[in-house]
Amino acid sequence: MRLIRSFLTLILLLSAVSVFAQEPQVVVVNGKKCVVHTVVEGDTLYSLSKHYDVPLKQIMELNAEVQADNMSVGMNLYIPYNVKSKKRSEEASQAVVESIVVDGQEIEKEAKRREKRATEHVEDLVVEVVDSVAEVVAQEPERVAEAAAEEQPAQDHGEILGVSADSLISFISHGGMHELLEQEGMQQIDSMERVSKIRIPEFARFNKGEVLDVALLLPMHRSGKVVGAFVDFYRGTLLALEDLRRHGYSIKMSVYDTERTAVKISEIISQESFAETDLIIGPVYADELQVVLPYAEQMNIPVVTPLSDINPEDVTSPVLFQMQADGKYKYDKYADIFDGSCQINIVYGPTNDSEYLADVLEATSHLNVRHLSAKVGGRGASFVLRNEDGTDGAAVSATSLISGAGRKVVIIVADRDYHIEKILTTIGEITKKYEHGCSNDCFVVGNRKWDALQYIERTGFYTSGVSMITPYNSKRTDNDAIKLFESRFLSNYGILPTPYACRGYDAVMMFCTKMFTGLDKYIMLESITPLATTYKFKFEDGMFVNTEWVNIQYQRDFTVVYK
């Protein structure tokens, strides 16, 4: 009951603050009447155009200096004034209050359900929420709610994401999301002889009758603000704990809010109760790990960092497991593209993703590539050679990107929704026209950040055969496990899970299970897939790192293949 009271108290406080939200400000910019919008977390130009029901182009014209990479929370934007935009602005404050109230009701129900289950199965599943984590869970980030609303239309909960209620109940009652990790999803990826020579710590192995104490260290607050991503991560861990309980495992999980400070983590690990910890999931960042790892090494406790690609020059340890796919293996999936057998064209837009461009130039540094600049306008794009100083060279026929002998690869480094869409549209139209000269292999290499750009028409992904490399796959596929996970998450929390929630599930399901079946160096002989993403670990630079990236390929028959 204390947990429920904490939830309701926080909701009342948040509601009180929201009531005093200011009325929208109306100004005149360049002779046009506009509503002033203050950017909040999760806002994009495209989402604002939808929210205020005004053309994206008009918003971009009024805010010419604003781009996706320089939008920041607190920035003021001008939105063209019309009856709908004014009404949306006036309703904004009330909408926030209503979403908090509805969310609070769902959280109260969830708290009651969990309190009841904890009483019935206290020997199987214990979740100890430490510090202010319980209050954090009560706060539903608008970012997550809006993304879920846009991605998934409202529908009857009798059938969610193509999974009927009957099959949902049947699937859970016969073993949960999937069979135990030690029974499937594993294959050899290295030699037993090589692994046996590696000297690393031997961690404790638990029997099913024993209780595993897990510490979950997450920065639920940062600079006093709730971090919605880690709320989602935490929720994913709760679903994993439910599945582990069904399999007969006894887990006690203590959840700590690190507040993104090394000082707070020092306080946490100095607590007397922390000495009982058998497995540490988190923290997230390298400077936080520097505090935890000496303690973990002394106590011989495995530490799982779930989200960061750790630089071994900053921190390394034989007890550390990095779940994020290591950057050095990013382009292993493109070995057949970067082997010199393909003609590679790097296509630049008016503005480009500098980080992605640096990656591409490094990966193709040993190859003879052609650099092109795209001229965007009308329904598509035209192309010219790009000189070393960035100036334009001679015109290039767009058909040369895909036609002719040999395989042609196009790598697009443009970073704006509009520019990328026009380039893909052009390539897609040419592909259709010269279909006899193109294979169905993906030959357009895209940036995984495109998934976060909402203005791109996804049809171009298929017609041009886009391929992306990503460290995590949480998309809806033919994989029943991810569909069922989304169904359960939506049923429990009223929103679809983000990749953070899926990673939280994976972390707890994989490593808690391994603590009972044996978490040791032989994990390097396994390929493990808790939901939709596969993990393959390698011991290098003094720690365990995941080497497996996911290749998402959009096929021209409008299917998606994951490799």
URSULTA-V106060 format. One record per residue. SS is DSSP state (2 for helix, 1 for strand, 0 for the rest). Layout:
{{SS} {SS}}
This chain:
{{0} {2} {2} {2} {2} {2} {2} {2} {2} {2} {2} {2} {2} {2} {2} {2} {2} {2} {2} {0} {0} {0} {0} {0} {1} {1} {1} {1} {1} {0} {0} {1} {1} {1} {1} {1} {1} {1} {0} {0} {0} {0} {0} {0} {2} {2} {2} {2} {2} {2} {2} {2} {0} {0} {0} {2} {2} {2} {2} {2} {2} {2} {0} {0} {0} {0} {0} {0} {0} {0} {0} {0} {0} {0} {0} {1} {1} {1} {1} {1} {0} {0} {2} {2} {2} {2} {2} {2} {2} {2} {2} {2} {2} {2} {2} {2} {2} {2} {2} {2} {2} {2} {2} {2} {2} {2} {2} {2} {2} {2} {2} {2} {2} {2} {2} {2} {2} {2} {2} {2} {0} {0} {0} {0} {1} {1} {1} {1} {1} {0} {0} {0} {2} {2} {2} {2} {2} {0} {0} {0} {0} {2} {2} {2} {2} {2} {2} {2} {2} {2} {2} {0} {0} {0} {0} {0} {0} {0} {1} {1} {0} {0} {1} {1} {2} {2} {2} {2} {2} {2} {2} {2} {2} {0} {0} {0} {0} {0} {0} {0} {0} {0} {0} {0} {0} {0} {0} {0} {0} {0} {0} {2} {2} {2} {2} {2} {0} {0} {0} {0} {0} {0} {0} {0} {0} {0} {0} {0} {0} {0} {1} {1} {1} {1} {1} {1} {1} {1} {0} {0} {1} {1} {0} {0} {1} {1} {0} {2} {2} {2} {2} {2} {2} {2} {2} {2} {2} {2} {2} {2} {2} {2} {2} {2} {2} {2} {0} {0} {0} {1} {1} {1} {1} {1} {1} {1} {1} {0} {0} {0} {0} {2} {2} {2} {2} {2} {2} {2} {2} {0} {0} {2} {2} {2} {2} {2} {0} {0} {1} {1} {1} {0} {0} {0} {0} {2} {2} {2} {2} {2} {2} {2} {2} {2} {2} {2} {2} {2} {2} {0} {0} {1} {1} {1} {1} {0} {0} {0} {0} {0} {0} {0} {0} {0} {0} {0} {0} {0} {0} {1} {1} {1} {1} {1} {1} {0} {2} {2} {2} {0} {0} {2} {2} {2} {0} {0} {0} {0} {0} {0} {0} {0} {1} {1} {1} {1} {1} {1} {0} {0} {0} {1} {0} {2} {2} {2} {2} {2} {2} {2} {2} {2} {2} {0} {0} {0} {0} {0} {1} {1} {1} {1} {1} {1} {1} {1} {1} {0} {0} {1} {1} {1} {1} {1} {1} {1} {0} {0} {0} {0} {0} {1} {1} {1} {1} {1} {0} {2} {2} {2} {2} {0} {0} {0} {0} {0} {0} {1} {1} {1} {1} {1} {0} {1} {0} {0} {2} {2} {2} {2} {2} {2} {2} {2} {2} {2} {2} {2} {2} {2} {2} {2} {2} {0} {2} {2} {2} {0} {0} {0} {0} {0} {0} {1} {1} {0} {0} {2} {2} {2} {2} {2} {0} {0} {0} {0} {0} {0} {2} {2} {2} {2} {2} {0} {0} {1} {1} {1} {1} {1} {0} {0} {0} {0} {0} {0} {0} {0} {0} {2} {2} {2} {2} {2} {2} {2} {2} {2} {2} {2} {2} {2} {2} {0} {0} {0} {0} {0} {2} {2} {2} {2} {2} {2} {2} {2} {2} {2} {2} {2} {2} {2} {2} {2} {2} {2} {2} {0} {0} {0} {2} {2} {2} {2} {2} {0} {0} {1} {0} {0} {0} {0} {0} {0} {1} {0} {1} {1} {1} {1} {0} {0} {1} {1} {1} {1} {0} {0} {0} {1} {1} {1} {1} {1} {0} {0} {0} {0} {0} {1} {1} {1} {0}}
